[in-house]
């Protein structure tokens, strides 16, 4: 690029003469010249005109001179880009690269932009873990002053992360901290998960994850001293080094609530606190306490109240006393909420996650809650919410910057179950259907003795309210019964109602048609299900509700928290079934050793079914086995139907209780990056009671209806593989009854790619 400026001898020109242009109109050139005929000008005006003409990207050379009373502007036009092609790319598609570069067909050729595009392509390859990719360009002139541009790409090999080193950590081992961050060391199957791709922004996010991890475990003085990535170009590998300073571990000292706002009940607010004196300090508990107080105070008519935690460290006793001060905050209103960056997700899907709208009182706590909800949707790579001053001093503009990410999945699954052999599933899932935030899934699967088909849809904001309404359509065929095949088909309508952030209520109506097809007529009279298959089928019309509580810290690998459900189902709204079924289950997770990442788990459950008219049918009963107590087969425990002295089959039971103790830890002597965990467990369960009529049994008897506990102990191995969770276990029954079906070895798998 060249430019020349001839100092003007005259202060005023009468006209502007444009030379050298062939495709660009002269008026376009004159429009970018700051000098006008009849007006005085200086050399600064000439310099500015040259800069503006170059900034258009249309010219490779600009010269401005004065000849008498004429300003002569001589230009050399850039070539026009005829075609842009990419060669050698396999890992990144042409469409993605076209959106990455600035140079486009029919645009002006600019060497500086071309150089920037080369770097942009290299950055795109670095983002997918190929830092050694090389990009060159080839220009091919064509007729009419046009040029074809080819980007020649050598994608190179994947740039691996050889190791992640932590320095300065004492309370937690390297393996535990490696579990916290999202960047992972390269392994045998890393090409599937893509978590071993180095990215500077990702490393900064990992620093924040480490800070939150330590802050929530008492280390309030924790800080990341440095984090760096060293690239060994000869081996094409990164080594990450993260240096930390843990500091001392604190517990909560005195915890109080104070208020300068008249009328606020501080004693009532004290009961809302998640922070307790003597407990290990946790920043999350402080945040949850602020949110609970803010909600209560705003609900009592103080929309501008601001809750500020004030910490007082006692370095000698290593305690932090916290006082929550409720004060009258700045009176500010939300002028508008501006959404930026969403190319797919619709604005209203983002706006509805806010508990405040234009015109409402500005509340920073509600803004933080909205960000948490948006992150939890899984629709976005990143979510950032910032504020800008509004048109008035008491007005605030909320700026929501998001970046959409893919939300669709095409899944192929496979597995093995003890009663159905090898199975396979195929499903298509979209979690953000048409950018509306709706969930839809279609699935088909089967094994040697089963076929399953289902279609599910969920609208998370039914009628504009935070109500999750949806339906499931299904058809399942089971050929594992003796003498007949069973086919269930129907529809399930459901409505989920959030009560709190952790507690939810789900109501549902389910209509099921069950059909039976005889496969062995000789077994009809000796089969306990004979009474319900004699007419060839039945209709079940059931209404249910479920109360769910979930405080788990991680849905995939919980380490702390409780998951509990209580369900009641009533069948009798028409149809052939008449019963009331009640079930409950609760599981508690607790970290037994942070350094060893040893997790303890306690589960308890129970259920009871009773007829609301007549007697129960066989399939109305509960059936328990390996899914509840390992070491026993499906439908392996509980009352049995006997034909004289012959054990015919399971009769099910009206009441059950179960419990389980389990401890899991990373597999010893194996890299924790593989995701292998060793489990030791003990299960116990009892299934008893029967409400089958004597007429239905037709001379057969039900035995083992008294309460009798079974128990088993065993070891298992869980692999959080890139394909999905894989589980294998061996269980030894230590307490059993005659007639129980034993299955000591169990294996389960599901895959998605």
C-alpha positions in Angstrom: 0.0 0.0 0.0 1.4 3.4 -1.0 0.2 6.9 -0.5 1.6 10.3 -1.4 0.6 13.8 -0.4 1.7 16.9 -2.2 1.6 20.0 -0.1 -1.0 22.4 -1.4 0.2 25.8 -2.6 -3.3 27.2 -2.8 -5.6 27.4 0.2 -8.7 27.0 -1.9 -9.5 24.7 -4.9 -12.3 25.0 -7.4 -12.8 21.3 -8.3 -11.7 17.7 -7.5 -10.4 15.6 -10.3 -10.5 11.8 -9.7 -8.1 9.6 -11.8 -7.3 5.9 -12.0 -10.7 4.6 -11.0 -12.4 2.1 -13.2 -14.9 0.2 -11.0 -15.4 2.7 -8.1 -17.5 5.7 -9.0 -15.8 9.1 -8.8 -18.5 10.3 -6.5 -17.6 7.7 -4.0 -14.0 9.0 -4.0 -15.1 12.6 -3.6 -17.4 11.6 -0.8 -14.5 10.4 1.3 -12.4 13.5 0.7 -12.8 16.0 3.5 -11.9 19.0 1.2 -14.6 20.8 -0.6 -14.3 23.3 -3.5 -14.4 26.9 -2.4 -13.3 26.2 1.2 -9.9 26.6 2.6 -7.9 23.5 3.6 -4.6 22.5 5.1 -2.2 19.5 4.9 -4.0 18.0 7.8 -7.2 17.9 5.7 -5.2 16.1 2.9 -3.8 13.5 5.4 -7.3 12.9 6.8 -8.7 12.4 3.2 -6.0 9.8 2.4 -6.8 7.9 5.6 -10.5 7.8 4.9 -9.9 6.6 1.3 -7.7 3.8 2.5 -10.2 2.9 5.3 -12.8 2.0 2.6 -10.7 -1.0 1.7 -11.2 -0.2 -2.0 -7.8 1.1 -2.9 -4.2 -0.2 -2.8 -2.7 3.2 -3.4 -3.9 6.8 -3.0 -2.1 10.0 -4.1 -3.5 13.6 -3.6 -1.9 16.6 -5.2 -2.9 20.2 -6.1 -2.6 21.4 -9.7 -3.5 25.0 -9.9 -7.0 25.3 -8.5 -7.7 21.5 -9.0 -7.3 18.8 -6.3 -6.1 15.7 -8.1 -6.9 12.4 -6.4 -5.2 9.5 -8.1 -6.2 6.0 -6.9 -5.2 2.4 -7.6 -8.1 0.1 -7.0 -7.9 -3.1 -5.1 -8.7 -6.2 -7.0 -12.2 -7.7 -6.5 -12.4 -11.1 -4.8 -14.0 -13.5 -7.3 -14.0 -16.7 -5.1 -12.8 -17.8 -1.7 -11.9 -21.5 -1.3 -10.5 -23.6 1.6 -8.3 -26.6 0.8 -7.1 -29.3 3.3 -9.7 -28.7 6.0 -11.5 -31.7 7.4 -11.9 -31.0 11.1 -13.6 -27.6 10.4 -16.2 -27.3 7.7 -16.2 -24.7 4.9 -19.3 -23.0 6.3 -17.7 -22.4 9.6 -14.4 -21.1 8.0 -16.4 -18.8 5.8 -18.0 -17.1 8.8 -14.5 -16.8 10.4 -12.8 -14.9 7.7 -13.6 -11.2 6.7 -12.7 -11.6 3.0 -15.8 -12.5 1.0 -16.6 -12.9 -2.7 -17.4 -9.6 -4.5 -15.5 -7.7 -1.8 -12.3 -5.8 -2.2 -9.0 -7.6 -1.9 -7.0 -6.3 1.0 -3.6 -7.8 2.0 -3.9 -6.7 5.6 -7.4 -8.3 6.0 -6.0 -11.4 4.3 -3.3 -11.6 6.9 -5.8 -11.2 9.7 -7.9 -14.0 8.2 -5.0 -16.3 8.2 -4.5 -15.7 11.9 -8.3 -16.1 12.5 -8.2 -19.6 10.9 -5.2 -20.6 13.0 -7.1 -19.4 16.1 -10.1 -21.5 15.1 -7.9 -24.6 14.9 -6.2 -23.8 18.2 -9.7 -23.7 19.8 -10.2 -27.3 18.8 -6.8 -28.4 20.0 -4.7 -28.1 16.9 -2.2 -25.4 17.7 0.3 -26.6 15.1 -2.0 -26.1 12.2 -0.5 -24.0 9.4 -2.3 -21.7 6.9 -1.0 -20.2 3.7 -2.7 -18.4 0.9 -2.6 -18.6 -2.9 -3.8 -15.8 -5.2 -4.9 -16.6 -8.7 -5.7 -13.6 -10.9 -8.7 -13.8 -13.3 -10.1 -11.5 -16.0 -11.6 -8.2 -15.1 -9.3 -7.2 -12.3 -10.6 -10.1 -10.1 -8.7 -12.6 -8.0 -9.4 -16.0 -6.6 -8.1 -16.6 -3.0 -7.3 -20.1 -1.7 -6.5 -20.8 1.9 -4.2 -23.8 2.0 -4.6 -25.5 5.4 -2.4 -28.2 7.0 -4.5 -29.2 10.0 -1.6 -31.0 11.7 -2.1 -33.2 14.8 -4.1 -32.6 17.9 -2.2 -30.6 20.5 -2.4 -32.6 23.6 -2.2 -31.6 27.3 0.6 -33.8 28.6 0.1 -32.9 32.3 -1.7 -30.5 34.7 0.5 -29.6 37.7 -0.7 -28.0 40.9 1.8 -26.3 43.1 1.1 -25.1 46.7 -1.9 -27.4 47.4 -1.8 -29.4 50.6 -5.4 -29.8 51.8 -6.4 -31.4 48.5 -4.4 -33.7 46.2 -3.8 -33.0 42.5 -6.3 -35.6 41.5 -9.1 -33.9 43.5 -8.3 -30.5 42.0 -8.1 -32.0 38.5 -11.7 -33.2 39.0 -12.8 -29.6 39.8 -11.5 -27.9 36.6 -13.0 -28.5 33.2 -9.6 -28.7 31.4 -8.4 -32.3 31.4 -5.2 -34.1 30.7 -5.0 -36.0 27.4 -5.9 -39.6 27.5 -6.7 -42.6 25.3 -10.3 -41.4 24.7 -9.8 -37.7 25.0 -10.7 -37.3 21.3 -14.3 -38.1 22.2 -14.7 -35.7 25.1 -12.5 -32.9 23.7 -11.8 -31.7 27.3 -8.1 -31.7 26.7 -8.2 -28.6 24.4 -6.2 -25.7 25.9 -7.9 -22.4 25.8 -6.8 -19.3 27.7 -10.3 -18.2 28.5 -11.1 -21.7 29.7 -8.1 -21.6 32.0 -9.3 -18.3 33.5 -12.7 -20.0 34.1 -10.9 -22.9 35.7 -9.3 -20.5 38.1 -12.7 -19.3 39.2 -13.9 -22.9 39.7 -10.9 -23.5 41.9 -11.7 -20.4 43.9 -15.3 -21.4 44.4 -14.2 -24.9 45.4 -11.9 -23.6 48.1 -14.2 -20.8 49.3 -17.0 -23.4 49.8 -14.8 -25.6 51.9 -13.6 -23.0 54.4 -10.5 -21.6 52.7 -11.6 -17.9 52.5 -8.1 -16.7 51.9 -7.4 -18.9 48.9 -6.0 -17.4 45.8 -4.5 -18.5 42.5 -0.9 -17.2 42.3 -0.4 -18.0 38.7 -1.6 -20.3 35.9 0.3 -20.8 32.7 0.6 -23.1 29.7 3.9 -24.1 28.2 3.8 -25.5 24.7 6.5 -28.0 23.7 6.5 -27.5 19.9 8.7 -30.5 19.2 6.1 -32.8 20.9 3.1 -30.6 20.2 2.0 -30.8 23.9 1.0 -28.4 26.6 2.0 -28.5 30.2 -0.3 -26.6 32.5 1.0 -25.2 35.8 -1.3 -23.8 38.4 0.2 -22.3 41.5 -2.2 -21.7 44.5 -2.1 -20.5 48.0 -4.7 -22.2 50.2 -4.4 -20.2 53.4 -6.1 -21.3 56.6 -9.4 -23.1 57.0 -12.2 -21.2 58.7 -15.4 -22.0 60.4 -18.4 -19.7 61.0 -18.3 -17.6 64.2 -21.3 -15.6 65.3 -24.0 -15.2 62.6 -26.5 -12.3 63.0 -28.9 -10.3 61.0 -29.2 -6.5 61.4 -31.5 -4.0 59.7 -31.6 -0.2 59.3 -35.0 -0.6 57.6 -37.9 0.0 60.1 -40.4 -2.9 60.2 -38.0 -5.7 59.1 -38.2 -8.7 61.4 -34.6 -9.6 61.9 -35.5 -12.5 64.2 -37.6 -14.1 61.5 -34.8 -13.6 59.0 -32.4 -15.4 61.3 -34.3 -18.6 60.7 -33.7 -18.4 57.0 -30.0 -18.5 57.2 -28.0 -21.3 55.6 -25.0 -20.3 57.6 -24.6 -21.8 61.1 -22.1 -20.9 63.9 -19.4 -23.6 64.1 -20.0 -25.0 60.6 -17.2 -24.9 58.0 -17.2 -21.6 56.2 -18.9 -21.7 52.8 -19.3 -18.8 50.3 -22.2 -20.7 48.7 -24.1 -20.8 52.1 -23.5 -17.0 52.4 -24.9 -16.4 48.9 -27.9 -18.7 49.6 -28.6 -16.8 52.8 -28.4 -13.4 51.0 -30.9 -14.7 48.4 -33.3 -16.0 51.1 -33.2 -12.8 53.0 -33.7 -10.7 49.9 -36.7 -12.7 48.8 -38.4 -12.4 52.2 -37.7 -8.7 52.5 -38.9 -7.9 49.0 -42.0 -10.0 49.6 -42.7 -7.9 52.7 -42.8 -4.7 50.7 -39.2 -3.5 50.7 -38.2 -3.8 47.0 -35.1 -1.5 47.3 -33.7 -3.2 50.4 -30.1 -4.4 50.0 -28.5 -7.2 51.9 -24.8 -6.9 52.5 -22.8 -9.5 54.3 -20.1 -8.2 56.7 -17.4 -10.7 57.6 -15.1 -10.4 60.7 -12.1 -12.7 60.7 -10.6 -14.0 63.9 -7.2 -15.1 62.7 -6.4 -16.7 66.1 -9.4 -18.9 66.3 -9.8 -19.1 62.5 -13.4 -18.1 62.5 -15.4 -15.7 60.4 -18.3 -14.0 62.0 -20.9 -12.9 59.5 -23.5 -10.1 60.0 -26.1 -9.7 57.3 -27.0 -6.0 57.1 -30.4 -5.1 55.6 -30.2 -1.6 54.4 -32.3 0.7 52.2 -30.4 0.5 48.9 -30.2 3.0 46.1 -33.6 3.6 44.5 -33.0 2.5 41.0 -35.3 1.0 38.3 -34.7 -1.2 35.4 -35.1 0.9 32.3 -34.7 -2.0 29.9 -33.1 -5.4 29.5 -31.0 -5.6 26.3 -30.2 -9.1 24.9 -27.2 -9.5 22.7 -25.4 -12.3 21.0 -28.3 -14.8 20.8 -28.4 -16.0 17.2 -30.8 -18.9 17.8 -32.4 -18.6 21.2 -35.3 -16.2 21.2 -35.3 -13.1 23.4 -38.3 -14.1 25.5 -36.6 -17.4 26.5 -33.9 -15.4 28.1 -36.1 -12.7 29.6 -38.4 -15.1 31.3 -35.5 -16.4 33.5 -35.5 -12.9 35.2 -37.7 -12.3 38.2 -37.7 -8.6 37.3 -38.7 -6.7 34.2 -38.6 -3.2 32.7 -39.9 -0.7 35.3 -39.2 -3.0 38.3 -36.9 -2.0 41.2 -33.4 -3.0 40.4 -32.1 -5.8 42.6 -28.6 -7.2 42.1 -29.5 -10.5 43.9 -32.3 -11.2 41.4 -29.8 -10.5 38.6 -27.4 -13.1 40.0 -30.2 -15.6 40.3 -31.1 -15.0 36.6 -27.6 -15.6 35.5 -27.5 -18.9 37.5 -30.8 -20.0 35.8 -29.5 -19.1 32.3 -26.3 -21.0 33.0 -28.3 -24.0 34.1 -30.3 -24.1 30.9 -27.4 -25.4 28.9 -28.3 -23.4 25.9 -25.3 -21.1 26.0 -21.5 -21.3 26.0 -21.3 -18.2 28.1 -23.6 -15.8 29.9 -22.5 -12.3 31.1 -24.8 -9.7 32.7 -23.6 -6.2 33.1 -25.2 -2.8 33.8 -25.1 0.6 32.2 -26.5 3.9 33.3 -29.9 4.7 32.0 -31.5 7.9 30.6 -32.0 9.1 34.2 -29.8 8.9 37.3 -32.2 6.4 38.9 -32.4 4.2 35.7 -30.3 1.1 35.0 -29.9 -0.8 31.7 -29.2 -4.5 32.0 -27.0 -5.9 29.2 -27.2 -9.7 28.8 -24.5 -11.1 26.5 -24.9 -14.7 25.6 -23.3 -17.1 23.1 -25.5 -19.9 21.8 -24.2 -23.5 21.7 -25.6 -26.6 20.0 -28.4 -28.2 21.9 -29.4 -31.1 19.7 -28.2 -34.7 20.1 -28.4 -37.7 17.9 -27.9 -40.6 20.2 -27.1 -44.3 19.6 -27.2 -46.4 22.8 -26.3 -49.9 23.7 -26.2 -52.0 26.8 -26.7 -55.3 28.5 -29.3 -56.2 31.1 -29.6 -59.5 33.0 -33.2 -60.2 31.8 -33.1 -58.8 28.3 -29.6 -59.5 27.1 -28.1 -56.9 24.7 -30.1 -53.9 24.0 -29.9 -50.9 21.6 -31.5 -47.5 21.5 -31.7 -44.7 19.0 -33.0 -41.3 19.9 -33.0 -37.7 18.7 -33.1 -35.0 21.3 -33.4 -31.2 21.0 -33.3 -29.3 24.3 -34.0 -25.9 22.7 -36.5 -26.7 20.0 -36.7 -23.9 17.4 -34.9 -21.6 19.9 -38.1 -21.6 22.1 -36.5 -23.4 25.0 -38.8 -26.5 24.5 -37.6 -30.1 25.0 -38.4 -32.8 22.5 -37.1 -36.4 22.2 -38.0 -39.3 20.0 -36.6 -42.7 20.9 -36.8 -46.3 19.7 -35.0 -49.3 21.2 -35.2 -53.0 21.9 -33.4 -56.2 22.9 -34.0 -59.9 22.5 -37.2 -59.8 24.5 -38.3 -56.1 24.3 -39.3 -53.3 22.1 -39.7 -49.6 23.2 -41.0 -46.6 21.3 -41.5 -43.1 22.9 -42.0 -39.5 22.1 -41.7 -36.8 24.8 -42.3 -33.1 24.7 -41.9 -30.5 27.5 -42.8 -26.8 27.5 -40.9 -25.3 30.5 -43.1 -22.2 30.7 -46.6 -23.3 30.2 -49.0 -20.4 29.6 -46.2 -17.9 30.4 -45.7 -19.3 33.9 -42.9 -21.3 35.3 -44.8 -24.5 34.9 -43.2 -27.4 33.1 -46.0 -29.0 31.1 -45.4 -32.0 28.8 -46.5 -35.4 27.5 -45.0 -38.8 26.8 -46.4 -41.2 24.3 -45.1 -44.7 24.6 -45.4 -48.3 23.4 -43.4 -51.1 25.1 -43.5 -54.8 24.4 -42.1 -57.4 26.9 -41.7 -61.0 25.9 -39.9 -62.2 29.1 -43.1 -63.6 30.8 -43.9 -67.3 30.8 -46.6 -68.2 28.3 -47.5 -64.7 26.9 -46.2 -61.4 25.6 -47.2 -58.1 27.2 -47.6 -54.8 25.3 -48.2 -51.5 27.1 -49.1 -48.4 25.2 -50.5 -45.1 26.3 -49.9 -41.4 27.1 -48.7 -39.6 30.2 -49.6 -35.9 30.7 -47.6 -34.1 33.3 -47.3 -30.6 34.9 -44.3 -29.6 37.0 -44.7 -26.8 39.6 -41.6 -25.3 41.3 -42.2 -24.5 44.9 -38.7 -23.4 45.9 -35.4 -23.6 44.1 -35.0 -27.1 45.6 -38.6 -28.3 46.0 -41.0 -29.1 43.2 -44.4 -30.7 42.7 -45.3 -32.8 39.6 -48.8 -33.9 38.8 -49.5 -36.4 36.1 -52.3 -38.4 34.4 -51.4 -41.7 32.8 -53.7 -43.8 30.6 -52.3 -47.2 29.7 -53.7 -50.0 27.6 -52.2 -53.4 28.3 -52.6 -56.2 25.8 -51.5 -59.9 26.1 -50.8 -62.4 23.4 -50.5 -66.1 24.3 -47.3 -67.8 23.3 -47.9 -71.1 25.2 -51.4 -72.2 25.9 -50.2 -75.0 28.2 -49.0 -72.4 30.7 -52.2 -70.4 31.0 -53.8 -72.3 33.8 -50.6 -72.6 35.9 -49.6 -68.9 35.5 -50.3 -66.4 38.3 -51.1 -63.8 35.7 -53.9 -66.0 34.3 -56.6 -63.9 35.9 -55.6 -60.7 34.2 -54.8 -62.1 30.8 -57.9 -64.2 30.4 -59.8 -61.3 28.8 -56.8 -60.3 26.6 -56.0 -57.0 28.2 -56.9 -54.1 30.6 -57.0 -50.3 30.9 -55.3 -48.4 33.7 -56.3 -44.8 34.2 -54.2 -43.2 37.0 -53.6 -39.8 38.5 -50.5 -39.1 40.5 -48.5 -36.4 42.2 -44.8 -36.3 43.2 -43.0 -34.1 45.6 -39.3 -33.8 44.8 -36.5 -32.3 46.8 -33.0 -31.9 45.3 -30.0 -30.2 46.9 -27.3 -32.2 45.1 -24.1 -30.3 44.3 -23.7 -32.2 41.0 -26.3 -34.2 39.1 -23.7 -36.5 37.4 -21.5 -37.3 40.4 -23.0 -36.0 43.6 -20.7 -35.5 46.6 -23.0 -33.6 48.9 -26.7 -33.2 49.2 -30.1 -35.0 49.3 -32.4 -36.2 46.6 -35.8 -37.3 47.8 -39.2 -38.2 46.2 -42.6 -38.9 47.5 -45.3 -40.2 45.1 -48.9 -41.2 45.3 -50.8 -42.7 42.4 -54.5 -43.4 42.3 -55.9 -45.7 39.6 -59.6 -45.9 39.3 -60.7 -43.0 37.1 -62.4 -45.4 34.8 -60.5 -48.4 33.4 -60.0 -51.8 35.0 -57.5 -51.0 37.8 -58.5 -49.7 41.3 -55.7 -49.0 43.7 -53.8 -46.4 45.7 -50.0 -46.7 45.4 -47.6 -44.8 47.6 -43.8 -44.8 47.2 -41.0 -42.8 48.8 -37.2 -42.7 48.3 -34.4 -40.6 49.7 -30.7 -40.6 49.1 -28.1 -38.7 51.1 -24.6 -38.1 49.8 -21.7 -37.0 52.0 -18.0 -36.5 51.3 -16.1 -38.8 53.7 -12.7 -37.7 52.6 -12.0 -34.7 50.5 -8.4 -35.6 49.8 -9.3 -39.2 48.7 -12.5 -38.1 47.0 -14.3 -40.8 49.0 -18.1 -40.4 48.8 -20.6 -42.0 51.2 -24.2 -42.7 50.1 -27.2 -43.8 52.2 -30.5 -44.6 50.5 -33.8 -45.6 52.0 -37.2 -46.3 50.4 -40.5 -47.9 50.7 -43.9 -48.4 49.2 -47.4 -49.7 49.8 -50.3 -50.4 47.4 -53.9 -51.1 48.5 -57.0 -51.9 46.5 -59.7 -49.2 46.5 -62.2 -51.7 45.1 -62.1 -55.5 45.2 -58.7 -57.2 45.0 -55.5 -56.2 43.4 -54.4 -57.8 40.1 -51.0 -59.4 39.9 -49.4 -56.5 38.0 -50.7 -53.9 40.5 -48.3 -55.3 43.0 -44.6 -54.3 43.5 -41.9 -56.4 42.1 -38.3 -56.1 43.4 -35.0 -57.4 42.3 -31.6 -56.2 41.1 -32.8 -52.7 40.5 -33.4 -52.4 44.3 -31.3 -55.1 45.9 -28.2 -56.3 44.0 -27.5 -60.0 44.0 -31.1 -61.0 43.2 -32.6 -61.3 39.7 -35.4 -59.1 38.3 -38.7 -60.1 40.2 -36.4 -62.2 42.3 -37.6 -61.6 45.9 -41.0 -61.6 47.6 -44.1 -63.8 47.7 -44.2 -66.6 45.2 -47.1 -68.5 43.6 -47.0 -72.3 44.2 -48.9 -75.0 42.3 -48.8 -77.7 44.9 -45.0 -77.9 45.5 -43.9 -76.2 42.3 -42.6 -72.6 42.4 -44.5 -71.1 39.4 -43.4 -67.4 39.4 -43.3 -64.2 41.4 -46.6 -62.9 42.8 -45.3 -59.5 43.8 -46.1 -57.8 47.1 -48.2 -55.0 48.5 -45.4 -53.5 50.7 -41.7 -53.1 50.5 -38.8 -51.4 52.3 -35.3 -51.1 51.1 -32.0 -49.5 52.2 -28.5 -49.3 50.9 -25.1 -48.1 52.1 -22.4 -47.4 49.5 -18.9 -45.9 49.5 -17.1 -45.0 46.3 -13.6 -43.8 45.6 -11.4 -43.3 42.5 -9.8 -46.6 41.3 -6.4 -46.9 43.1 -3.3 -46.9 41.0 -5.1 -45.7 37.9 -5.2 -42.1 36.6 -8.3 -40.3 37.8 -8.7 -38.7 34.4 -10.1 -42.1 33.2 -13.2 -41.6 35.5 -13.0 -45.1 37.1 -14.5 -45.4 40.6 -14.6 -48.4 42.9 -17.8 -49.0 44.9 -18.4 -51.1 48.0 -22.0 -51.6 48.9 -24.5 -53.3 51.2 -28.2 -53.6 50.2 -31.2 -54.8 52.1 -34.9 -55.1 51.2 -38.1 -56.8 52.0 -41.2 -57.3 49.9 -44.3 -58.9 51.5 -48.1 -59.0 51.5 -50.5 -60.1 48.8 -54.0 -59.1 47.8 -54.6 -61.6 45.0 -58.1 -63.2 45.4 -58.4 -66.9 45.9 -60.7 -67.1 42.9 -57.9 -65.7 40.7 -55.4 -68.2 42.1 -57.8 -71.1 41.3 -56.3 -73.6 43.7 -52.8 -72.1 43.6 -51.3 -70.6 46.8 -49.1 -67.6 47.6 -46.3 -68.3 49.9 -43.7 -66.1 51.5 -46.1 -63.2 52.2 -44.6 -62.5 55.6 -42.0 -59.8 56.1 -38.6 -61.4 55.5 -35.5 -59.3 54.9 -32.9 -60.1 52.2 -29.4 -58.6 52.2 -26.4 -58.6 50.0 -22.9 -57.1 50.0 -20.6 -56.5 47.0 -18.2 -54.6 45.0 -18.7 -52.6 41.8 -16.9 -50.5 39.3 -18.3 -47.4 37.6 -16.7 -45.8 34.6 -17.8 -42.3 33.6 -16.8 -43.0 30.0 -17.1 -40.6 27.1 -19.8 -43.0 25.8 -21.9 -42.7 29.0 -21.9 -44.4 32.4 -20.8 -48.0 32.5 -21.4 -50.1 35.6 -20.5 -53.6 36.6 -20.8 -55.3 40.0 -20.6 -58.5 41.9 -23.0 -59.0 44.8 -23.2 -61.9 47.3 -26.5 -62.5 49.0 -25.9 -63.0 52.7 -29.6 -63.2 53.7 -32.1 -65.0 51.4 -35.2 -67.1 51.3 -36.2 -70.3 49.6 -37.6 -69.6 46.1 -35.5 -66.4 45.6 -33.9 -66.0 42.2 -30.2 -65.2 42.5 -28.2 -63.1 40.1 -24.7 -62.3 41.5 -23.2 -60.5 38.5 -24.7 -57.4 37.0 -23.7 -55.2 34.1 -25.2 -52.0 32.6 -24.2 -49.7 29.9 -25.5 -46.8 27.9 -23.7 -45.0 25.1 -24.1 -41.7 23.3 -22.0 -40.3 20.5 
